[in-house]
Amino acid sequence: RHRLGHGPPLSGRQRDICPLPLLGVEDEMRPLGTSPRRWEIHREFANLSLAALNFLYGVRLAPGATKRTAAQTDVLMRVLSRVIDFGRRLEEAVDGTWEHLLPDWVTGVPRPGKARYDDLVASRVDNLEKAAGIDTQALL
């Protein structure tokens, strides 16, 4: 089809990477030894990313299997690799490694050491005296 997803089908060799095909349930890109549930999570997250890339390109992927080019296979492997790495990093988070990222106003989570950010003080911030006819200092 045309690059924007409408118009007469194109013929001949196409070199565009998009539209990127989505990963299937029994896809050959599924890593060996991956449980069905873990593959479902990785596949759904990767397909969301692929659908977003297709959307940004301006196309919708029609349902049905399409033959992948070498370039598309490379992109799919890279997206899937990032998804798996992201999942691994989420699983490896341990207490004491992420709590300092929370803002000070989040309560109920013990933090190692003191807060890393000071409270906001209006007098320390350069601010317009009036914005849209409203006194901004009174809001801080």
ABEGO torsion letter per residue (X at the ends): XBAAGBEBBBBEBBABAOBBBBBBABBAABBBGBBAAAAAAAAAAAAAAAAAAAAAAGBBBBBEBBBBBAAAAAAAAAAAAAAAAAAAAAAABBBGAAAAABBAABBGBBBBEBBABBBBBAAABBBBABBGGBBAAAAX
